[in-house]
Amino acid sequence: MMDYKRTVVIPSLLLLFIFTSTVGGQDIAIRGGNILTINDAPIENGVILIKDGKIEALGQDVMMPADVRTIDASGKFVMPGLIDAQSRLFVIESELNESRAIAPELSIIDAIDPFIKEYREVLAQGVTAIYVAPGSRSLVGGKGAVLKLNGSKTADKMVLKADVAVKAAIGVSPNNESSSLTRLEHYSSIREALLETKVYMQRKEKYDRELAEYKEKKAEYEKKDSEREAEKKEKPKRPAKFRPNPTYEILAKVIRNEIPLQIEAHRVSDILNALRLADEFGFSLILDKCTEGYMISDEIARRKVPVIVGPVSTSFVDMPRLEYRNHDMRNAGILSKRRVKLALGVAGRDGASSKFVLSAAAMAAANGMDTDAALRAITLTPAEIFGVADRIGNLEVGKDADIVILNPPDVRADPLDALTQVETVLIEGKIVFEKGFCKIAG
């Protein structure tokens, strides 16, 4: 008898896709495609050999084992899995914001709901990883994380990297009301929190010194006591106990450059205030949204600050919004031409919006951004900014086999052509989406 528990086939012409979390441990070879490595020249009619979830070899002359499963990618593009650098997937809107103004010790991972089914829509458009961060209602929110869309039912198994950056915001108006004074107050409050952190760090360093001295004197005292010396010094007194503060502990990591501060800033004055904070405290800054960045592109480029631009189009967000009043679809192109390290995000109104990553790159390319730079901005650059480029972002031997196969409408088309379709998606060497027919794996 047929095992109905393993496979359920849904007879509908409208359901044309396969979604599955595993395809077994068989090695896979993708051959015949135009391999877009992202960090190197394309490989025409190339081969990628995948073993144990990693890229074992790639090139035009790759020896394939006899029992390897082969995917024919002739006439198609083969590229790294896409990354949405501004996703809301797996997080309920209300969970994106904290009730406190300064709360960097919180983690977005604690708000992740892996059972949100919209991830399948996103996966079907070639997105294999996302960056999720807290919202912008808190001046300094919690820590963001990079997640893989691997179908896991536990958040821990989705996490590629936790504590990627601490999210902050300057000048964002939740009620669509704003004033120069309010925006300056945002800057001032964040600065005050950082100044208080520096005082905290000095107090902690002083305590650590005093504790070390105490331990040294105590050891000397106990040694003399054991030797029953006639003359003994007064017994050393332990310093008053230092009480750790979780908020300052995380901000101290920011000041020590152990974790970046990701500041959402839209308008020129707010972007400049974010740059001023980085200049004063010396932390690693990631500019987020950067809506009016094109107006001060030289200032951003001079400081070599990485930027996550998004949304490329305001059609992805709820409008009207004060922050987007000077939005320009040429923003990414202008910043990119100034050699700003730039990633693209969708910054959509809901989690399912992450499926428009490729469309966002196409819009950026249509408005002045180089095509190769746009592709890099949704693959390798966000991986570099978030510190996961050792695992994902480009096609290279030893990296995770997170791969997308794109089927262009004709040989003259490029990956950003509006008619190019996602045909197959692999995460760590396992086929997680395949265009064909609908199948629910048990």
Secondary structure, 3 states (H helix, E strand, C coil): CCCCCCEEECCCCCCCEEECCCCCCCCEEEEEEEECCCCCCCEEEEEEEEECCEEEEEECCCCCCCCCEEEECCCCEEEECEEEEEECCCCCHHHHCCCCCECCCCEHHHHCCCCCCCHHHHHCCCEEEEEECCCCCCCEEEECEEEECCCCCCHHHHEEECCCCEEEECCCCCCCCCCHHHHHHHHHHHHHHHHHHHHHHHHHHHHHHHHHHHHHHHHHHHHHHHCCCCCCCCCCCCCCCCCCCHHHHHHHHHHCCCCCEEEEECCHHHHHHHHHHHHHHCCCEEEEECCCHHHHHHHHHHHCCCEEECCCCHHHCCCCCHHHCCCCCCHHHHHHHCCCCEEECCCCCCHHHHHHHHHHHHHHHHCCCCHHHHHHCCCHHHHHHCCCCCCCCCCCCCCECCEEEEECCCCCCCCCCCCCEEEEEEECCEEEEEECCCEEEC
